[in-house]
Amino acid sequence: MSARSKARKRALDVLYESEVRGLPVGGTLADRVADNDPPVNEFTVALVEGVAEHIAAIDDLLSTHSVGWTLDRMPAVDRNVLRIGVYELLFDEQVPDVVAVSEAVALARDLSTDESPAFVNGLLARLLQLKPTLGV
């Protein structure tokens, strides 16, 4: 697993932990950085802070384009994988689109339900298709 893939997994851990503990998006990041066990690299911090900064737009896009699924109905892992994927796809110009989708699908495949990779892939592919018209 590449260093960036590990950083994405760590960002997912932070986002998931924050949600489970009822904290704001990324609310446990400072604790994880301070603990430094395992170390939190700069890419993880950038992902978590990026998702937190754009959470309203990200969740709005997910709600609007996830046919038949509300955010609350999605498994928490899928919801946070999608948040990272949407952030990378739409707000991080340094990550190629195909990498953002591929990495999100890999996280879903490794950490969620059997149906999750197809769901994540389909929703991110739809947003990638709409990217030129989204105005973000």
Contact map, one row per residue, 1 for C-alpha under 8 A:
1110110000000000000000000000000000000000000000000000000000000000000000000000000000000000000000000000000000000000000000000000000000000000
1111110000000000000000000000000000000000000000000000000000000000000000000000000000000000000000000000000000000000000000000000000000000000
1111111000000000000000000000000000000000000000000000000000000000000000000000000000000000000000000000000000000000000000000000000000000000
0111111100000000000000000000000000000000001000000000000000000000000000000000000000000000000000000000000000000000000000000000000000000000
1111111110000000000000000000000000000000000000000000000000000000000000000000000000000000000000000000001000000000000000000000000000000000
1111111111000000000000000000000000000000000000000000000000000000000000000000000000000000000000000000000000000000000000000000000000000000
0011111111100000000000000000000000000001101100000000000000000000000000000000000000000000000000000000000000000000000000000000000000000000
0001111111110000000000000000000000000000001100100000000000000000000000000000000000010000000000000000000000000000000000000000000000000000
0000111111111000000000000000000000000000000000000000000000000000000000000000000000000000000000000000000000100000000000000000000000000000
0000011111111100000000000000000000000001000100000000000000000000000000000000000000000000000000000000000000000000000000000000000000000000
0000001111111110000000000000000000000000000110110000000000000000000000000000000000000000000000000000000000000000000000000000000000000000
0000000111111111000000000000000000000000000000000000000000000000000000000000100110010000000000000000000000000000000000000000000000000000
0000000011111111100000000000000000000000000000000000000000000000000000000000000000000000000000000000000000000000000000000000000000000000
0000000001111111110000000111100100000000000000010000000000000000000000000000000000000000000000000000000000000000000000000000000000000000
0000000000111111111000001111000000000000000000010000000000000000000000000000000100000000000000000000000000000000000000000000000000000000
0000000000011111111100000000000000000000000000000000000000000000000000000001100100000000000000000000000000000000000000000000000000000000
0000000000001111111110000001000000000000000000000000000000000000000000000000000000000000000000000000000000000000000000000000000000000000
0000000000000111111111111111000000000000000000000000000000000000000000000000000000000000000000000000000000000000000000000000000000000000
0000000000000011111111111000000000000000000000000000000000000000000000000001000000000000000000000000000000000000000000000000000000000000
0000000000000001111111100000000000000000000000000000000000000000000000000000000000000000000000000000000000000000000000000000000000000000
0000000000000000111111100000000000000000000000000000000000000000000000000000000000000000000000000000000000000000000000000000000000000000
0000000000000000011111110000000000000000000000000000000000000000000000000000000000000000000000000000000000000000000000000000000000000000
0000000000000000011111111111000000000000000000000000000000000000000000000000000000000000000000000000000000000000000000000000000000000000
0000000000000000011001111110000000000000000000000000000000000000000000000000000000000000000000000000000000000000000000000000000000000000
0000000000000010011000111110000000000000000000000011001000000000000000000000000000000000000000000000000000000000000000000000000000000000
0000000000000110010000111111100000000000000000011001000000000000000000000000000000000000000000000000000000000000000000000000000000000000
0000000000000110010000111111110000000000000000000000000000000000000000000000000000000000000000000000000000000000000000000000000000000000
0000000000000110110000100111111100000000000000000000000000000000000000000000000000000000000000000000000000000000000000000000000000000000
0000000000000100000000000111111110000000000010010000000000000000000000000000000000000000000000000000000000000000000000000000000000000000
0000000000000000000000000011111111000000000000000000000000000000000000000000000000000000000000000000000000000000000000000000000000000000
0000000000000000000000000001111111100000000000000000000000000000000000000000000000000000000000000000000000000000000000000000000000000000
0000000000000100000000000001111111111011000000000000000000000000000000000000000000000000000000000000000000000000000000000000000000000000
0000000000000000000000000000111111110011000000000000000000000000000000000000000000000000000000000000000000000000000000000000000000000000
0000000000000000000000000000011111110000000000000000000000000000000000000000000000000000000000000000000000000000000000000000000000000000
0000000000000000000000000000001111111110000000000000000000000000000000000000000000000000000000000000000000000000000000000000000000000000
0000000000000000000000000000000111111111000000000000000000000000000000000000000000000000000000000000000000000000000000000000000000000000
0000000000000000000000000000000100111111000000000000000000000000000000000000000000000000000000000000000000000000000000000000000000000000
0000000000000000000000000000000000111111000000000000000000000000000000000000000000000000000000000000000000000000000000000000000000000000
0000000000000000000000000000000110111111100000000000000000000000000000000000000000000000000000000000000000000000000000000000000000000000
0000001001000000000000000000000110011111110110000000000000000000000000000000000000000000000000000000000000000000000000000000000000000000
0000001000000000000000000000000000000011111110000000000000000000000000000000000000000000000000000000000000000000000000000000000000000000
0000000000000000000000000000000000000001111111000000000000000000000000000000000000000000000000000000000000000000000000000000000000000000
0001001100000000000000000000000000000000111111100000000000000000000000000000000000000000000000000000000000000000000000000000000000000000
0000001101100000000000000000000000000001111111110000000000000000000000000000000000000000000000000000000000000000000000000000000000000000
0000000000100000000000000000100000000001111111111000000000000000000000000000000000000000000000000000000000000000000000000000000000000000
0000000000000000000000000000000000000000011111111100000000000000000000000000000000000000000000000000000000000000000000000000000000000000
0000000100100000000000000000000000000000001111111110000000000000000000000000000000010011000000000000000000000000000000000000000000000000
0000000000100110000000000100100000000000000111111111000000000000000000000000000000010000000000000000000000000000000000000000000000000000
0000000000000000000000000100000000000000000011111111100000000000000000000000000000000000000000000000000000000000000000000000000000000000
0000000000000000000000000000000000000000000001111111110000000000000000000000000000000010001000000000000000000000000000000000000000000000
0000000000000000000000001000000000000000000000111111111001000000000000000000000000110010000000000000000000000000000000000000000000000000
0000000000000000000000001100000000000000000000011111111000000000000000000000000000000000000000000000000000000000000000000000000000000000
0000000000000000000000000000000000000000000000001111111000000000000000000000000000000000000000000000000000000000000000000000000000000000
0000000000000000000000000000000000000000000000000111111111000000000000000000000000000010000000000000000000000000000000000000000000000000
0000000000000000000000001000000000000000000000000011111111100000000000000000000000100000000000000000000000000000000000000000000000000000
0000000000000000000000000000000000000000000000000000011111110000000000000000000000000000000000000000000000000000000000000000000000000000
0000000000000000000000000000000000000000000000000000011111111000000000000000000000000000000000000000000000000000000000000000000000000000
0000000000000000000000000000000000000000000000000010011111111100000000000000000000100110000000000000000000000000000000000000000000000000
0000000000000000000000000000000000000000000000000000001111111110000000100000000000100000000000000000000000000000000000000000000000000000
0000000000000000000000000000000000000000000000000000000111111111000000000000000000000000000000000000000000000000000000000000000000000000
0000000000000000000000000000000000000000000000000000000011111111100000000000000000000000000000000000000000000000000000000000000000000000
0000000000000000000000000000000000000000000000000000000001111111110000100000000001000000000000000000000000000000000000000010000000000000
0000000000000000000000000000000000000000000000000000000000111111110011100000000000000000000000000000000000000000000000000000000000000000
0000000000000000000000000000000000000000000000000000000000011111111000000000000000000000000000000000000000000000000000000000000000000000
0000000000000000000000000000000000000000000000000000000000001111111000000000000000000000000000000000000000000000000000000010011000000000
0000000000000000000000000000000000000000000000000000000000000111111111000000000000000000000000000000000000000000000000000010000000000000
0000000000000000000000000000000000000000000000000000000000000001111110000000000000000000000000000000000000000000000000000000000000000000
0000000000000000000000000000000000000000000000000000000000000000011111000000000000000000000000000000000000000000000000000000000000000000
0000000000000000000000000000000000000000000000000000000000000010011111101100000000000000000000000000000000000000000000000000000000000000
0000000000000000000000000000000000000000000000000000000000000010010111111100000000000000000000000000000000000000000000000000000000000000
0000000000000000000000000000000000000000000000000000000000100110000011111100001000000000000000000000000000000000000000000000000000000000
0000000000000000000000000000000000000000000000000000000000000000000001111110000000000000000000000000000000000000000000000000000000000000
0000000000000000000000000000000000000000000000000000000000000000000011111110000000000000000000000000000000000000000000000000000000000000
0000000000000000000000000000000000000000000000000000000000000000000011111111011000000000000000000000000000000000000000000000000000000000
0000000000000000000000000000000000000000000000000000000000000000000000011111111000000000000000000000000000000000000000000000000000000000
0000000000000001001000000000000000000000000000000000000000000000000000000111111100000000000000000000000000000000000000000000000000000000
0000000000010001000000000000000000000000000000000000000000000000000000000011111110000000000000000000000000010011000000000000000000000000
0000000000000000000000000000000000000000000000000000000000000000000000000111111111000000000000000000000000010001000100010000000000000000
0000000000000000000000000000000000000000000000000000000000000000000000100111111111100000000000000000000000000000000000000000000000000000
0000000000010011000000000000000000000000000000000000000000000000000000000001111111110000000000000000000000000000000000000000000000000000
0000000000010000000000000000000000000000000000000000000000000000000000000000111111111000000000000000000100110000000000010000000000000000
0000000000000000000000000000000000000000000000000000000000000100000000000000011111111100000000000000000100000000000000010001000000000000
0000000000000000000000000000000000000000000000000010001001100000000000000000001111111110000000000000000000000000000000000000000000000000
0000000100010000000000000000000000000000000000110010000000000000000000000000000111111111000000000000000100000000000000000000000000000000
0000000000000000000000000000000000000000000000000000000000000000000000000000000011111111100000000001101100000000000000000001000000000000
0000000000000000000000000000000000000000000000000000000001000000000000000000000001111111111000000001000000000000000000000001001000000000
0000000000000000000000000000000000000000000000100110010001000000000000000000000000111111111100000000000000000000000000000000000000000000
0000000000000000000000000000000000000000000000100000000000000000000000000000000000011111111110101001000000000000000000000000000000000000
0000000000000000000000000000000000000000000000000000000000000000000000000000000000001111111110111001100000000000000000000000000100000000
0000000000000000000000000000000000000000000000000000000000000000000000000000000000000111111110000000000000000000000000000000000000100001
0000000000000000000000000000000000000000000000000100000000000000000000000000000000000111111110000000000000000000000000000000000000000001
0000000000000000000000000000000000000000000000000000000000000000000000000000000000000011111111100000000000000000000000000000000000000000
0000000000000000000000000000000000000000000000000000000000000000000000000000000000000001111111110000000000000000000000000000000000000000
0000000000000000000000000000000000000000000000000000000000000000000000000000000000000000000111110000000000000000000000000000000000000000
0000000000000000000000000000000000000000000000000000000000000000000000000000000000000001100111111011000000000000000000000000000000000000
0000000000000000000000000000000000000000000000000000000000000000000000000000000000000000100011111111000000000000000000000000000000000000
0000000000000000000000000000000000000000000000000000000000000000000000000000000000000001100000111111100000000000000000000000000100000000
0000000000000000000000000000000000000000000000000000000000000000000000000000000000000000000000011111110000000000000000000000000000000000
0000000000000000000000000000000000000000000000000000000000000000000000000000000000000000000000111111111000000000000000000000000000000000
0000000000000000000000000000000000000000000000000000000000000000000000000000000000001101100000111111111100000000000000000000000000000000
0000000000000000000000000000000000000000000000000000000000000000000000000000000000001000100000001111111110000000000000001001100000000000
0000000000000000000000000000000000000000000000000000000000000000000000000000000000000000000000000111111111000000000000001000000000000000
0000100000000000000000000000000000000000000000000000000000000000000000000000000000001000000000000011111111100000000000000000000000000000
0000000000000000000000000000000000000000000000000000000000000000000000000000000011011000000000000001111111110000000000011000000000000000
0000000000000000000000000000000000000000000000000000000000000000000000000000000000000000000000000000111111111000000111011000000000000000
0000000000000000000000000000000000000000000000000000000000000000000000000000000000000000000000000000011111111100000010000000000000000000
0000000010000000000000000000000000000000000000000000000000000000000000000000000010000000000000000000001111111111000000000000000000000000
0000000000000000000000000000000000000000000000000000000000000000000000000000110010000000000000000000000111111111100110010000000000000000
0000000000000000000000000000000000000000000000000000000000000000000000000000000000000000000000000000000011111111110110000000000000000000
0000000000000000000000000000000000000000000000000000000000000000000000000000000000000000000000000000000001111111000000000000000000000000
0000000000000000000000000000000000000000000000000000000000000000000000000000100000000000000000000000000000111111100000000000000000000000
0000000000000000000000000000000000000000000000000000000000000000000000000000110000000000000000000000000000111111110100000000000000000000
0000000000000000000000000000000000000000000000000000000000000000000000000000000000000000000000000000000000011011111110000000000000000000
0000000000000000000000000000000000000000000000000000000000000000000000000000000000000000000000000000000000001001111110000000000000000000
0000000000000000000000000000000000000000000000000000000000000000000000000000000000000000000000000000000000000000111111100000000000000000
0000000000000000000000000000000000000000000000000000000000000000000000000000010000000000000000000000000010011001111111110000000000000000
0000000000000000000000000000000000000000000000000000000000000000000000000000000000000000000000000000000011011000111111111000000000000000
0000000000000000000000000000000000000000000000000000000000000000000000000000000000000000000000000000000010000000001111111100000000000000
0000000000000000000000000000000000000000000000000000000000000000000000000000000000000000000000000000000000000000001111111110000000000000
0000000000000000000000000000000000000000000000000000000000000000000000000000010011000000000000000000000110010000000111111111000000000000
0000000000000000000000000000000000000000000000000000000000000000000000000000000000000000000000000000110110000000000011111111100000000000
0000000000000000000000000000000000000000000000000000000000000000000000000000000000000000000000000000000000000000000001111111110000000000
0000000000000000000000000000000000000000000000000000000000000100110000000000000000000000000000000000000000000000000000111111111000000000
0000000000000000000000000000000000000000000000000000000000000000000000000000000001001100000000000000100000000000000000011111111100000000
0000000000000000000000000000000000000000000000000000000000000000000000000000000000000000000000000000100000000000000000001111111110000000
0000000000000000000000000000000000000000000000000000000000000000100000000000000000000000000000000000000000000000000000000111111111000000
0000000000000000000000000000000000000000000000000000000000000000100000000000000000000100000000000000000000000000000000000011111111100000
0000000000000000000000000000000000000000000000000000000000000000000000000000000000000000100000001000000000000000000000000001111111100000
0000000000000000000000000000000000000000000000000000000000000000000000000000000000000000000000000000000000000000000000000000111111110000
0000000000000000000000000000000000000000000000000000000000000000000000000000000000000000000000000000000000000000000000000000011111111100
0000000000000000000000000000000000000000000000000000000000000000000000000000000000000000010000000000000000000000000000000000001111111111
0000000000000000000000000000000000000000000000000000000000000000000000000000000000000000000000000000000000000000000000000000000011111110
0000000000000000000000000000000000000000000000000000000000000000000000000000000000000000000000000000000000000000000000000000000001111110
0000000000000000000000000000000000000000000000000000000000000000000000000000000000000000000000000000000000000000000000000000000001111111
0000000000000000000000000000000000000000000000000000000000000000000000000000000000000000000000000000000000000000000000000000000000111111
0000000000000000000000000000000000000000000000000000000000000000000000000000000000000000011000000000000000000000000000000000000000100111
